[in-house]
């Protein structure tokens, strides 16, 4: 079982935020866990579906990373 601790950061409006790097780590760990479970036979289901879902999670993590890099690059630096 995957265990991960996610820090919650309160925003000014009372919403709780999770740092993007923790979100992408979680997505990648879920993806890897699914693939490991599929290889060991622990996960029951269509192998192609498991691989496709794991790939989708990894692609989402990559997309979030790219968006964050773009945002950080565009932000004014003091």
C-alpha positions in Angstrom: 0.0 0.0 0.0 1.2 3.5 -0.9 1.5 5.9 2.0 2.4 9.5 1.5 2.1 12.6 3.6 0.7 15.7 1.9 1.2 19.1 3.6 -1.8 21.4 3.5 -1.2 25.1 3.2 -4.1 27.4 4.1 -4.8 30.1 1.6 -6.0 33.6 2.5 -9.6 32.7 1.5 -9.6 29.6 3.8 -9.1 27.1 1.0 -6.4 24.4 1.6 -3.7 24.0 -1.0 -1.3 21.2 -1.7 2.1 22.0 -3.2 2.3 21.0 -6.9 5.5 18.9 -6.4 3.7 16.8 -3.8 0.7 16.3 -6.2 3.0 15.2 -9.1 4.9 12.9 -6.7 1.6 11.3 -5.6 0.4 10.8 -9.2 3.8 9.2 -10.2 3.8 6.9 -7.1 0.2 5.8 -7.8 1.2 5.1 -11.4 4.2 3.1 -10.3 2.2 1.2 -7.7 -0.4 0.2 -10.2 2.3 -1.1 -12.6 4.0 -3.0 -9.8 0.7 -4.5 -8.7 0.0 -5.5 -12.3 3.4 -7.1 -12.7 3.1 -9.1 -9.4 -0.5 -10.2 -10.1 -1.9 -8.3 -7.1 -4.1 -6.1 -9.3 -7.0 -7.9 -10.9 -8.2 -6.4 -14.1 -7.3 -5.8 -17.7 -3.5 -5.3 -18.0 -3.9 -2.8 -20.9 -6.4 -0.7 -18.9 -4.0 -0.6 -15.9 -1.1 0.5 -18.2 -3.3 3.1 -19.9 -4.4 4.5 -16.5 -0.9 4.5 -15.2 0.3 6.3 -18.3 -2.5 8.9 -18.0 -1.4 9.6 -14.4 2.2 10.1 -15.4 1.2 12.3 -18.3 -0.9 14.4 -15.9 2.0 14.7 -13.6 4.2 15.8 -16.5 1.7 18.4 -17.6 1.4 19.9 -14.1 5.2 20.1 -13.9 5.4 21.9 -17.3 2.6 24.3 -16.3 4.4 25.1 -13.0 7.7 25.6 -14.8 6.0 28.0 -17.2 4.3 29.9 -14.4 7.5 30.2 -12.4 9.4 31.3 -15.5 6.8 34.0 -16.3 6.6 35.3 -12.7 8.4 38.6 -12.1 11.6 38.2 -10.1 12.5 40.9 -7.6 
